[in-house]
Amino acid sequence: MLVKKLKLAAADTGIHRVVAGGGVSANRYLRKSIGDDKSLESYFPSMELCTDNGAMIAALGYHRLEMGERSNLDLNASARVSGFRRSYP
């Protein structure tokens, strides 16, 4: 599913260079599927660097909390990137 949507988004936006990161970049099927696609220039970190983003986010949150930074409970988050011509749910 991720590979299909990545290819749709690349075709839709004209972007042909992709960089993978975080835990999902350790997925061997993802690496092969994207790496075999000659229409995409892909970059993957070494397997040793493919860690879970949740741990990094938690560590950053801890340090910000220690510095006194706070957010209201009505804070909103979005994983969507604006600018695409269509939605890739």
N, CA, C and O atoms as a CHARMM CRD file, in Angstrom:
* protein
*
  356
    1    1 MET  N      0.82500  -1.18400   0.00000 PROA 1      0.00000
    2    1 MET  CA     0.00000   0.00000   0.00000 PROA 1      0.00000
    3    1 MET  C      0.87400   1.25500   0.00000 PROA 1      0.00000
    4    1 MET  O      0.61000   2.19200  -0.75300 PROA 1      0.00000
    5    2 LEU  N      1.90200   1.27700   0.83200 PROA 2      0.00000
    6    2 LEU  CA     2.77200   2.43800   0.91900 PROA 2      0.00000
    7    2 LEU  C      3.50200   2.68800  -0.40400 PROA 2      0.00000
    8    2 LEU  O      3.62400   3.83200  -0.84300 PROA 2      0.00000
    9    3 VAL  N      3.98000   1.62900  -1.02600 PROA 3      0.00000
   10    3 VAL  CA     4.70000   1.76000  -2.29600 PROA 3      0.00000
   11    3 VAL  C      3.76700   2.30500  -3.37300 PROA 3      0.00000
   12    3 VAL  O      4.14400   3.19700  -4.13400 PROA 3      0.00000
   13    4 LYS  N      2.55900   1.77200  -3.43600 PROA 4      0.00000
   14    4 LYS  CA     1.58400   2.22800  -4.44200 PROA 4      0.00000
   15    4 LYS  C      1.28500   3.71300  -4.26700 PROA 4      0.00000
   16    4 LYS  O      1.25500   4.45800  -5.24700 PROA 4      0.00000
   17    5 LYS  N      1.06500   4.15000  -3.02800 PROA 5      0.00000
   18    5 LYS  CA     0.73300   5.55000  -2.78400 PROA 5      0.00000
   19    5 LYS  C      1.93500   6.46100  -3.01400 PROA 5      0.00000
   20    5 LYS  O      1.77900   7.59500  -3.46500 PROA 5      0.00000
   21    6 LEU  N      3.12500   5.97100  -2.70700 PROA 6      0.00000
   22    6 LEU  CA     4.33100   6.74600  -2.98200 PROA 6      0.00000
   23    6 LEU  C      4.47900   6.98200  -4.47400 PROA 6      0.00000
   24    6 LEU  O      4.79600   8.09000  -4.90700 PROA 6      0.00000
   25    7 LYS  N      4.25000   5.93900  -5.25900 PROA 7      0.00000
   26    7 LYS  CA     4.36700   6.06900  -6.71300 PROA 7      0.00000
   27    7 LYS  C      3.29900   7.00300  -7.27600 PROA 7      0.00000
   28    7 LYS  O      3.58100   7.78600  -8.18300 PROA 7      0.00000
   29    8 LEU  N      2.07700   6.92900  -6.74900 PROA 8      0.00000
   30    8 LEU  CA     1.02600   7.85500  -7.17700 PROA 8      0.00000
   31    8 LEU  C      1.39700   9.29700  -6.84800 PROA 8      0.00000
   32    8 LEU  O      1.24500  10.18500  -7.68600 PROA 8      0.00000
   33    9 ALA  N      1.88100   9.53000  -5.63500 PROA 9      0.00000
   34    9 ALA  CA     2.25600  10.87900  -5.21800 PROA 9      0.00000
   35    9 ALA  C      3.42600  11.39600  -6.04400 PROA 9      0.00000
   36    9 ALA  O      3.44100  12.57000  -6.41200 PROA 9      0.00000
   37   10 ALA  N      4.40700  10.54700  -6.34400 PROA 10     0.00000
   38   10 ALA  CA     5.54700  10.95700  -7.15800 PROA 10     0.00000
   39   10 ALA  C      5.09400  11.35000  -8.55500 PROA 10     0.00000
   40   10 ALA  O      5.53200  12.37100  -9.08500 PROA 10     0.00000
   41   11 ALA  N      4.22700  10.55400  -9.15200 PROA 11     0.00000
   42   11 ALA  CA     3.71300  10.86600 -10.48800 PROA 11     0.00000
   43   11 ALA  C      2.88800  12.14600 -10.47400 PROA 11     0.00000
   44   11 ALA  O      2.97500  12.95600 -11.39600 PROA 11     0.00000
   45   12 ASP  N      2.09700  12.32600  -9.43900 PROA 12     0.00000
   46   12 ASP  CA     1.21300  13.48200  -9.32900 PROA 12     0.00000
   47   12 ASP  C      1.99000  14.78500  -9.14100 PROA 12     0.00000
   48   12 ASP  O      1.59300  15.82500  -9.66500 PROA 12     0.00000
   49   13 THR  N      3.08100  14.73100  -8.40400 PROA 13     0.00000
   50   13 THR  CA     3.82900  15.94300  -8.07700 PROA 13     0.00000
   51   13 THR  C      5.04000  16.16200  -8.97000 PROA 13     0.00000
   52   13 THR  O      5.59900  17.25800  -8.99900 PROA 13     0.00000
   53   14 GLY  N      5.44500  15.14100  -9.69000 PROA 14     0.00000
   54   14 GLY  CA     6.64500  15.25000 -10.50800 PROA 14     0.00000
   55   14 GLY  C      7.92400  15.05100  -9.71200 PROA 14     0.00000
   56   14 GLY  O      9.01700  15.26700 -10.23600 PROA 14     0.00000
   57   15 ILE  N      7.80500  14.64600  -8.46300 PROA 15     0.00000
   58   15 ILE  CA     8.97300  14.38800  -7.62900 PROA 15     0.00000
   59   15 ILE  C      9.47200  12.97300  -7.91900 PROA 15     0.00000
   60   15 ILE  O      8.68900  12.02200  -7.92300 PROA 15     0.00000
   61   16 HSD  N     10.75800  12.83900  -8.15700 PROA 16     0.00000
   62   16 HSD  CA    11.30400  11.52300  -8.49500 PROA 16     0.00000
   63   16 HSD  C     12.43000  11.10200  -7.56500 PROA 16     0.00000
   64   16 HSD  O     13.02100  10.03800  -7.75200 PROA 16     0.00000
   65   17 ARG  N     12.73200  11.91600  -6.57400 PROA 17     0.00000
   66   17 ARG  CA    13.76800  11.57200  -5.59100 PROA 17     0.00000
   67   17 ARG  C     13.09300  11.39700  -4.24300 PROA 17     0.00000
   68   17 ARG  O     12.43100  12.31400  -3.75800 PROA 17     0.00000
   69   18 VAL  N     13.25100  10.23100  -3.63300 PROA 18     0.00000
   70   18 VAL  CA    12.62800   9.95500  -2.34000 PROA 18     0.00000
   71   18 VAL  C     13.68100   9.50900  -1.33400 PROA 18     0.00000
   72   18 VAL  O     14.64500   8.82200  -1.67100 PROA 18     0.00000
   73   19 VAL  N     13.46600   9.92000  -0.09300 PROA 19     0.00000
   74   19 VAL  CA    14.35100   9.54700   1.00500 PROA 19     0.00000
   75   19 VAL  C     13.50100   8.86700   2.06800 PROA 19     0.00000
   76   19 VAL  O     12.48100   9.41000   2.49200 PROA 19     0.00000
   77   20 ALA  N     13.91400   7.69100   2.49400 PROA 20     0.00000
   78   20 ALA  CA    13.19300   6.95300   3.53100 PROA 20     0.00000
   79   20 ALA  C     13.91200   7.14100   4.85900 PROA 20     0.00000
   80   20 ALA  O     15.13600   7.26600   4.90300 PROA 20     0.00000
   81   21 GLY  N     13.14100   7.16000   5.93500 PROA 21     0.00000
   82   21 GLY  CA    13.73400   7.29000   7.25100 PROA 21     0.00000
   83   21 GLY  C     12.85800   6.63800   8.29900 PROA 21     0.00000
   84   21 GLY  O     11.70600   6.29000   8.04100 PROA 21     0.00000
   85   22 GLY  N     13.41700   6.48000   9.47600 PROA 22     0.00000
   86   22 GLY  CA    12.67000   5.89600  10.58200 PROA 22     0.00000
   87   22 GLY  C     12.57600   4.38700  10.47200 PROA 22     0.00000
   88   22 GLY  O     13.20500   3.76500   9.61600 PROA 22     0.00000
   89   23 GLY  N     11.78400   3.81900  11.35000 PROA 23     0.00000
   90   23 GLY  CA    11.65900   2.37200  11.43600 PROA 23     0.00000
   91   23 GLY  C     11.18000   1.71200  10.16100 PROA 23     0.00000
   92   23 GLY  O     11.62600   0.61200   9.83400 PROA 23     0.00000
   93   24 VAL  N     10.28300   2.35700   9.43500 PROA 24     0.00000
   94   24 VAL  CA     9.72800   1.74000   8.21800 PROA 24     0.00000
   95   24 VAL  C     10.79700   1.55100   7.15300 PROA 24     0.00000
   96   24 VAL  O     10.65300   0.68400   6.29200 PROA 24     0.00000
   97   25 SER  N     11.86500   2.34000   7.18800 PROA 25     0.00000
   98   25 SER  CA    12.90700   2.20600   6.17200 PROA 25     0.00000
   99   25 SER  C     13.71700   0.92400   6.32800 PROA 25     0.00000
  100   25 SER  O     14.53200   0.60300   5.46400 PROA 25     0.00000
  101   26 ALA  N     13.50700   0.19100   7.40900 PROA 26     0.00000
  102   26 ALA  CA    14.17100  -1.10200   7.60300 PROA 26     0.00000
  103   26 ALA  C     13.42800  -2.22400   6.88000 PROA 26     0.00000
  104   26 ALA  O     13.94600  -3.33500   6.77500 PROA 26     0.00000
  105   27 ASN  N     12.24000  -1.95400   6.38800 PROA 27     0.00000
  106   27 ASN  CA    11.41700  -2.96900   5.73600 PROA 27     0.00000
  107   27 ASN  C     12.06300  -3.39700   4.41400 PROA 27     0.00000
  108   27 ASN  O     12.21300  -2.59000   3.49700 PROA 27     0.00000
  109   28 ARG  N     12.43800  -4.66600   4.32900 PROA 28     0.00000
  110   28 ARG  CA    13.14200  -5.16300   3.14300 PROA 28     0.00000
  111   28 ARG  C     12.28500  -5.11400   1.87700 PROA 28     0.00000
  112   28 ARG  O     12.79100  -4.82100   0.79300 PROA 28     0.00000
  113   29 TYR  N     10.99000  -5.40100   2.01500 PROA 29     0.00000
  114   29 TYR  CA    10.09400  -5.33500   0.84900 PROA 29     0.00000
  115   29 TYR  C     10.02900  -3.89700   0.32700 PROA 29     0.00000
  116   29 TYR  O     10.08800  -3.67100  -0.88200 PROA 29     0.00000
  117   30 LEU  N      9.90900  -2.93200   1.23200 PROA 30     0.00000
  118   30 LEU  CA     9.85300  -1.52700   0.83500 PROA 30     0.00000
  119   30 LEU  C     11.14500  -1.12400   0.12100 PROA 30     0.00000
  120   30 LEU  O     11.10200  -0.48700  -0.93100 PROA 30     0.00000
  121   31 ARG  N     12.27700  -1.48900   0.68600 PROA 31     0.00000
  122   31 ARG  CA    13.57000  -1.16400   0.07600 PROA 31     0.00000
  123   31 ARG  C     13.67400  -1.74300  -1.33200 PROA 31     0.00000
  124   31 ARG  O     14.11400  -1.06000  -2.25700 PROA 31     0.00000
  125   32 LYS  N     13.26700  -3.00600  -1.49400 PROA 32     0.00000
  126   32 LYS  CA    13.36600  -3.64400  -2.81700 PROA 32     0.00000
  127   32 LYS  C     12.37700  -3.03200  -3.80200 PROA 32     0.00000
  128   32 LYS  O     12.74500  -2.73300  -4.93800 PROA 32     0.00000
  129   33 SER  N     11.13600  -2.84200  -3.38700 PROA 33     0.00000
  130   33 SER  CA    10.10600  -2.32300  -4.28900 PROA 33     0.00000
  131   33 SER  C     10.44200  -0.92400  -4.79100 PROA 33     0.00000
  132   33 SER  O     10.29500  -0.63300  -5.97800 PROA 33     0.00000
  133   34 ILE  N     10.88600  -0.07600  -3.90300 PROA 34     0.00000
  134   34 ILE  CA    11.22900   1.29200  -4.31100 PROA 34     0.00000
  135   34 ILE  C     12.56500   1.30100  -5.04200 PROA 34     0.00000
  136   34 ILE  O     12.72900   2.01700  -6.03000 PROA 34     0.00000
  137   35 GLY  N     13.51900   0.50700  -4.56100 PROA 35     0.00000
  138   35 GLY  CA    14.83200   0.45100  -5.19300 PROA 35     0.00000
  139   35 GLY  C     14.79400  -0.09200  -6.60900 PROA 35     0.00000
  140   35 GLY  O     15.59800   0.31400  -7.44800 PROA 35     0.00000
  141   36 ASP  N     13.87000  -1.00500  -6.88700 PROA 36     0.00000
  142   36 ASP  CA    13.74600  -1.59800  -8.22800 PROA 36     0.00000
  143   36 ASP  C     13.03900  -0.67700  -9.21500 PROA 36     0.00000
  144   36 ASP  O     13.11200  -0.89800 -10.42300 PROA 36     0.00000
  145   37 ASP  N     12.35800   0.34900  -8.71900 PROA 37     0.00000
  146   37 ASP  CA    11.61600   1.26200  -9.60000 PROA 37     0.00000
  147   37 ASP  C     12.59500   2.25600 -10.22200 PROA 37     0.00000
  148   37 ASP  O     13.12100   3.13300  -9.53800 PROA 37     0.00000
  149   38 LYS  N     12.83100   2.11000 -11.51600 PROA 38     0.00000
  150   38 LYS  CA    13.81300   2.95100 -12.21600 PROA 38     0.00000
  151   38 LYS  C     13.34400   4.39900 -12.38800 PROA 38     0.00000
  152   38 LYS  O     14.14900   5.26400 -12.73500 PROA 38     0.00000
  153   39 SER  N     12.06200   4.67700 -12.15300 PROA 39     0.00000
  154   39 SER  CA    11.57300   6.04900 -12.28000 PROA 39     0.00000
  155   39 SER  C     11.82800   6.85300 -11.00500 PROA 39     0.00000
  156   39 SER  O     11.62400   8.06700 -10.98400 PROA 39     0.00000
  157   40 LEU  N     12.27600   6.17700  -9.93800 PROA 40     0.00000
  158   40 LEU  CA    12.53500   6.85300  -8.66300 PROA 40     0.00000
  159   40 LEU  C     14.01300   6.75300  -8.29500 PROA 40     0.00000
  160   40 LEU  O     14.64000   5.70400  -8.44500 PROA 40     0.00000
  161   41 GLU  N     14.54600   7.86200  -7.81500 PROA 41     0.00000
  162   41 GLU  CA    15.88300   7.87800  -7.23300 PROA 41     0.00000
  163   41 GLU  C     15.66400   7.77900  -5.72500 PROA 41     0.00000
  164   41 GLU  O     15.12900   8.70700  -5.11800 PROA 41     0.00000
  165   42 SER  N     16.06700   6.67600  -5.11800 PROA 42     0.00000
  166   42 SER  CA    15.74800   6.45700  -3.71200 PROA 42     0.00000
  167   42 SER  C     17.00200   6.36900  -2.85400 PROA 42     0.00000
  168   42 SER  O     18.06100   5.92000  -3.29200 PROA 42     0.00000
  169   43 TYR  N     16.83500   6.81900  -1.60700 PROA 43     0.00000
  170   43 TYR  CA    17.90900   6.80400  -0.63200 PROA 43     0.00000
  171   43 TYR  C     17.39100   6.17900   0.66300 PROA 43     0.00000
  172   43 TYR  O     16.34800   6.57500   1.18300 PROA 43     0.00000
  173   44 PHE  N     18.12500   5.21400   1.16500 PROA 44     0.00000
  174   44 PHE  CA    17.78700   4.54300   2.41900 PROA 44     0.00000
  175   44 PHE  C     19.00400   4.58500   3.33500 PROA 44     0.00000
  176   44 PHE  O     20.12800   4.38700   2.87500 PROA 44     0.00000
  177   45 PRO  N     18.79600   4.83700   4.61600 PROA 45     0.00000
  178   45 PRO  CA    19.92100   4.78300   5.55400 PROA 45     0.00000
  179   45 PRO  C     20.35400   3.33400   5.77500 PROA 45     0.00000
  180   45 PRO  O     19.61000   2.40500   5.46300 PROA 45     0.00000
  181   46 SER  N     21.55100   3.14800   6.31000 PROA 46     0.00000
  182   46 SER  CA    21.98500   1.79000   6.63600 PROA 46     0.00000
  183   46 SER  C     21.02700   1.22500   7.68500 PROA 46     0.00000
  184   46 SER  O     20.39200   1.97600   8.42600 PROA 46     0.00000
  185   47 MET  N     20.93200  -0.07800   7.73900 PROA 47     0.00000
  186   47 MET  CA    19.98400  -0.73600   8.64700 PROA 47     0.00000
  187   47 MET  C     20.23000  -0.35000  10.10800 PROA 47     0.00000
  188   47 MET  O     19.28200  -0.27900  10.89000 PROA 47     0.00000
  189   48 GLU  N     21.47900  -0.10000  10.48400 PROA 48     0.00000
  190   48 GLU  CA    21.79100   0.27500  11.87000 PROA 48     0.00000
  191   48 GLU  C     21.15400   1.60600  12.26000 PROA 48     0.00000
  192   48 GLU  O     20.93500   1.87300  13.44200 PROA 48     0.00000
  193   49 LEU  N     20.85900   2.43600  11.26900 PROA 49     0.00000
  194   49 LEU  CA    20.27900   3.75300  11.54000 PROA 49     0.00000
  195   49 LEU  C     18.76300   3.78600  11.41800 PROA 49     0.00000
  196   49 LEU  O     18.15700   4.84500  11.58300 PROA 49     0.00000
  197   50 CYS  N     18.14100   2.65500  11.13400 PROA 50     0.00000
  198   50 CYS  CA    16.69000   2.58700  10.95200 PROA 50     0.00000
  199   50 CYS  C     16.01600   2.29400  12.28600 PROA 50     0.00000
  200   50 CYS  O     15.56600   1.17500  12.53200 PROA 50     0.00000
  201   51 THR  N     15.95000   3.28800  13.12700 PROA 51     0.00000
  202   51 THR  CA    15.35700   3.10100  14.45100 PROA 51     0.00000
  203   51 THR  C     13.94300   3.65100  14.48300 PROA 51     0.00000
  204   51 THR  O     13.49600   4.30800  13.54300 PROA 51     0.00000
  205   52 ASP  N     13.26100   3.37900  15.55400 PROA 52     0.00000
  206   52 ASP  CA    11.88400   3.81100  15.74300 PROA 52     0.00000
  207   52 ASP  C     11.84300   5.31300  16.03800 PROA 52     0.00000
  208   52 ASP  O     12.47700   5.77600  16.98500 PROA 52     0.00000
  209   53 ASN  N     11.10800   6.06200  15.23900 PROA 53     0.00000
  210   53 ASN  CA    10.98600   7.51000  15.45100 PROA 53     0.00000
  211   53 ASN  C     10.34700   7.85200  16.78800 PROA 53     0.00000
  212   53 ASN  O     10.61800   8.91700  17.34300 PROA 53     0.00000
  213   54 GLY  N      9.51000   6.97500  17.31300 PROA 54     0.00000
  214   54 GLY  CA     8.82900   7.24500  18.58000 PROA 54     0.00000
  215   54 GLY  C      9.81200   7.49700  19.70500 PROA 54     0.00000
  216   54 GLY  O      9.58700   8.37200  20.54000 PROA 54     0.00000
  217   55 ALA  N     10.89900   6.74200  19.73800 PROA 55     0.00000
  218   55 ALA  CA    11.90300   6.93100  20.78200 PROA 55     0.00000
  219   55 ALA  C     12.57600   8.28400  20.64300 PROA 55     0.00000
  220   55 ALA  O     12.85200   8.94200  21.64600 PROA 55     0.00000
  221   56 MET  N     12.84400   8.71100  19.41600 PROA 56     0.00000
  222   56 MET  CA    13.48400  10.01000  19.19300 PROA 56     0.00000
  223   56 MET  C     12.53000  11.15500  19.56800 PROA 56     0.00000
  224   56 MET  O     12.95100  12.14900  20.16000 PROA 56     0.00000
  225   57 ILE  N     11.27400  11.01000  19.22600 PROA 57     0.00000
  226   57 ILE  CA    10.29100  12.04200  19.55000 PROA 57     0.00000
  227   57 ILE  C     10.11700  12.14600  21.06000 PROA 57     0.00000
  228   57 ILE  O     10.02700  13.24600  21.60600 PROA 57     0.00000
  229   58 ALA  N     10.07000  11.00800  21.72700 PROA 58     0.00000
  230   58 ALA  CA     9.94600  11.01100  23.19000 PROA 58     0.00000
  231   58 ALA  C     11.15600  11.68400  23.83300 PROA 58     0.00000
  232   58 ALA  O     10.99700  12.44800  24.78600 PROA 58     0.00000
  233   59 ALA  N     12.35300  11.41600  23.33400 PROA 59     0.00000
  234   59 ALA  CA    13.56300  12.03100  23.88600 PROA 59     0.00000
  235   59 ALA  C     13.53200  13.54300  23.69300 PROA 59     0.00000
  236   59 ALA  O     13.87100  14.28800  24.61300 PROA 59     0.00000
  237   60 LEU  N     13.13400  14.00300  22.52000 PROA 60     0.00000
  238   60 LEU  CA    13.02800  15.44200  22.27800 PROA 60     0.00000
  239   60 LEU  C     11.98100  16.05800  23.19600 PROA 60     0.00000
  240   60 LEU  O     12.20600  17.13200  23.75400 PROA 60     0.00000
  241   61 GLY  N     10.83600  15.39000  23.36200 PROA 61     0.00000
  242   61 GLY  CA     9.78600  15.87600  24.25300 PROA 61     0.00000
  243   61 GLY  C     10.27500  16.00100  25.68300 PROA 61     0.00000
  244   61 GLY  O      9.95000  16.96600  26.37400 PROA 61     0.00000
  245   62 TYR  N     11.05200  15.03300  26.12500 PROA 62     0.00000
  246   62 TYR  CA    11.61000  15.07800  27.48100 PROA 62     0.00000
  247   62 TYR  C     12.48000  16.31800  27.66300 PROA 62     0.00000
  248   62 TYR  O     12.34800  17.02800  28.66000 PROA 62     0.00000
  249   63 HSD  N     13.35500  16.57700  26.71800 PROA 63     0.00000
  250   63 HSD  CA    14.25100  17.72800  26.84100 PROA 63     0.00000
  251   63 HSD  C     13.49400  19.05200  26.77800 PROA 63     0.00000
  252   63 HSD  O     13.82300  19.99600  27.49700 PROA 63     0.00000
  253   64 ARG  N     12.49400  19.11700  25.92900 PROA 64     0.00000
  254   64 ARG  CA    11.68900  20.34800  25.86600 PROA 64     0.00000
  255   64 ARG  C     10.90100  20.55700  27.15100 PROA 64     0.00000
  256   64 ARG  O     10.77000  21.68400  27.62900 PROA 64     0.00000
  257   65 LEU  N     10.38600  19.48900  27.69800 PROA 65     0.00000
  258   65 LEU  CA     9.66600  19.57000  28.97000 PROA 65     0.00000
  259   65 LEU  C     10.60900  20.04400  30.07500 PROA 65     0.00000
  260   65 LEU  O     10.22500  20.86600  30.90700 PROA 65     0.00000
  261   66 GLU  N     11.83000  19.53600  30.08600 PROA 66     0.00000
  262   66 GLU  CA    12.82700  19.95500  31.07300 PROA 66     0.00000
  263   66 GLU  C     13.16400  21.44400  30.93200 PROA 66     0.00000
  264   66 GLU  O     13.51200  22.10000  31.91400 PROA 66     0.00000
  265   67 MET  N     13.05800  21.97500  29.70000 PROA 67     0.00000
  266   67 MET  CA    13.32700  23.40300  29.46400 PROA 67     0.00000
  267   67 MET  C     12.11300  24.26300  29.77200 PROA 67     0.00000
  268   67 MET  O     12.17100  25.48700  29.65100 PROA 67     0.00000
  269   68 GLY  N     11.01000  23.63000  30.17000 PROA 68     0.00000
  270   68 GLY  CA     9.82000  24.37900  30.54200 PROA 68     0.00000
  271   68 GLY  C      8.83400  24.61400  29.41500 PROA 68     0.00000
  272   68 GLY  O      7.86700  25.35300  29.59900 PROA 68     0.00000
  273   69 GLU  N      9.04400  24.01500  28.26100 PROA 69     0.00000
  274   69 GLU  CA     8.11500  24.19300  27.13900 PROA 69     0.00000
  275   69 GLU  C      6.87300  23.34900  27.36500 PROA 69     0.00000
  276   69 GLU  O      6.96700  22.19300  27.77900 PROA 69     0.00000
  277   70 ARG  N      5.72200  23.92000  27.09600 PROA 70     0.00000
  278   70 ARG  CA     4.44000  23.23300  27.25500 PROA 70     0.00000
  279   70 ARG  C      3.52100  23.60200  26.09500 PROA 70     0.00000
  280   70 ARG  O      3.67900  24.65200  25.47100 PROA 70     0.00000
  281   71 SER  N      2.57400  22.74000  25.82000 PROA 71     0.00000
  282   71 SER  CA     1.53000  23.01600  24.82800 PROA 71     0.00000
  283   71 SER  C      0.18500  22.79800  25.48400 PROA 71     0.00000
  284   71 SER  O      0.05800  21.99600  26.40900 PROA 71     0.00000
  285   72 ASN  N     -0.82500  23.51700  25.00300 PROA 72     0.00000
  286   72 ASN  CA    -2.18900  23.32300  25.49700 PROA 72     0.00000
  287   72 ASN  C     -2.68800  21.94100  25.09400 PROA 72     0.00000
  288   72 ASN  O     -2.18100  21.34400  24.14400 PROA 72     0.00000
  289   73 LEU  N     -3.66800  21.44200  25.80800 PROA 73     0.00000
  290   73 LEU  CA    -4.21400  20.12600  25.49200 PROA 73     0.00000
  291   73 LEU  C     -5.03400  20.12800  24.20600 PROA 73     0.00000
  292   73 LEU  O     -5.36800  19.06200  23.68900 PROA 73     0.00000
  293   74 ASP  N     -5.36400  21.30900  23.68100 PROA 74     0.00000
  294   74 ASP  CA    -6.11500  21.37000  22.43100 PROA 74     0.00000
  295   74 ASP  C     -5.19400  21.43600  21.20400 PROA 74     0.00000
  296   74 ASP  O     -5.64900  21.73000  20.09800 PROA 74     0.00000
  297   75 LEU  N     -3.91500  21.16400  21.40300 PROA 75     0.00000
  298   75 LEU  CA    -2.95900  21.14300  20.31700 PROA 75     0.00000
  299   75 LEU  C     -3.39700  20.11900  19.27500 PROA 75     0.00000
  300   75 LEU  O     -3.83900  19.02600  19.62800 PROA 75     0.00000
  301   76 ASN  N     -3.28000  20.46000  18.01300 PROA 76     0.00000
  302   76 ASN  CA    -3.69800  19.57100  16.93900 PROA 76     0.00000
  303   76 ASN  C     -2.47500  19.13500  16.13600 PROA 76     0.00000
  304   76 ASN  O     -1.55100  19.92700  15.94700 PROA 76     0.00000
  305   77 ALA  N     -2.45300  17.91500  15.67000 PROA 77     0.00000
  306   77 ALA  CA    -1.36100  17.39600  14.84800 PROA 77     0.00000
  307   77 ALA  C     -1.92300  16.86700  13.54700 PROA 77     0.00000
  308   77 ALA  O     -3.06100  16.40100  13.49200 PROA 77     0.00000
  309   78 SER  N     -1.12000  16.94200  12.50000 PROA 78     0.00000
  310   78 SER  CA    -1.54100  16.43000  11.20600 PROA 78     0.00000
  311   78 SER  C     -0.35900  15.76700  10.52100 PROA 78     0.00000
  312   78 SER  O      0.73000  16.33800  10.45800 PROA 78     0.00000
  313   79 ALA  N     -0.57000  14.57900  10.01400 PROA 79     0.00000
  314   79 ALA  CA     0.48300  13.86900   9.28800 PROA 79     0.00000
  315   79 ALA  C      0.39300  14.13600   7.79400 PROA 79     0.00000
  316   79 ALA  O      1.19300  13.60400   7.02400 PROA 79     0.00000
  317   80 ARG  N     -0.54900  14.93600   7.38100 PROA 80     0.00000
  318   80 ARG  CA    -0.74100  15.21900   5.95800 PROA 80     0.00000
  319   80 ARG  C      0.17800  16.33300   5.49100 PROA 80     0.00000
  320   80 ARG  O      0.43500  17.28900   6.22200 PROA 80     0.00000
  321   81 VAL  N      0.66600  16.20200   4.27400 PROA 81     0.00000
  322   81 VAL  CA     1.49100  17.23200   3.66600 PROA 81     0.00000
  323   81 VAL  C      0.60800  18.02100   2.71100 PROA 81     0.00000
  324   81 VAL  O     -0.04800  17.44100   1.84600 PROA 81     0.00000
  325   82 SER  N      0.58900  19.33100   2.86300 PROA 82     0.00000
  326   82 SER  CA    -0.23400  20.14100   1.96400 PROA 82     0.00000
  327   82 SER  C      0.48800  20.29400   0.61300 PROA 82     0.00000
  328   82 SER  O      1.70700  20.14700   0.52900 PROA 82     0.00000
  329   83 GLY  N     -0.26600  20.58200  -0.40700 PROA 83     0.00000
  330   83 GLY  CA     0.30800  20.82200  -1.71600 PROA 83     0.00000
  331   83 GLY  C      0.07600  19.73800  -2.74300 PROA 83     0.00000
  332   83 GLY  O      0.33000  19.95200  -3.92900 PROA 83     0.00000
  333   84 PHE  N     -0.40500  18.56900  -2.31700 PROA 84     0.00000
  334   84 PHE  CA    -0.70900  17.53500  -3.28600 PROA 84     0.00000
  335   84 PHE  C     -2.00900  17.87300  -4.00100 PROA 84     0.00000
  336   84 PHE  O     -2.90800  18.48200  -3.42000 PROA 84     0.00000
  337   85 ARG  N     -2.10200  17.48100  -5.25000 PROA 85     0.00000
  338   85 ARG  CA    -3.30100  17.76300  -6.02600 PROA 85     0.00000
  339   85 ARG  C     -4.47400  16.90100  -5.61200 PROA 85     0.00000
  340   85 ARG  O     -5.62800  17.27400  -5.82300 PROA 85     0.00000
  341   86 ARG  N     -4.19100  15.76300  -5.03200 PROA 86     0.00000
  342   86 ARG  CA    -5.26600  14.88600  -4.58600 PROA 86     0.00000
  343   86 ARG  C     -4.85600  14.22900  -3.26800 PROA 86     0.00000
  344   86 ARG  O     -3.71700  14.36000  -2.82000 PROA 86     0.00000
  345   87 SER  N     -5.78200  13.54000  -2.67500 PROA 87     0.00000
  346   87 SER  CA    -5.54300  12.90300  -1.38600 PROA 87     0.00000
  347   87 SER  C     -5.06500  11.46800  -1.59800 PROA 87     0.00000
  348   87 SER  O     -5.46400  10.79000  -2.54500 PROA 87     0.00000
  349   88 TYR  N     -4.19900  11.02900  -0.68900 PROA 88     0.00000
  350   88 TYR  CA    -3.69300   9.65700  -0.73200 PROA 88     0.00000
  351   88 TYR  C     -3.99100   8.99800   0.61600 PROA 88     0.00000
  352   88 TYR  O     -3.07400   8.72100   1.39000 PROA 88     0.00000
  353   89 PRO  N     -5.28500   8.74500   0.89800 PROA 89     0.00000
  354   89 PRO  CA    -5.64100   8.21300   2.22100 PROA 89     0.00000
  355   89 PRO  C     -5.10200   6.81900   2.47000 PROA 89     0.00000
  356   89 PRO  O     -5.32600   6.25200   3.54000 PROA 89     0.00000
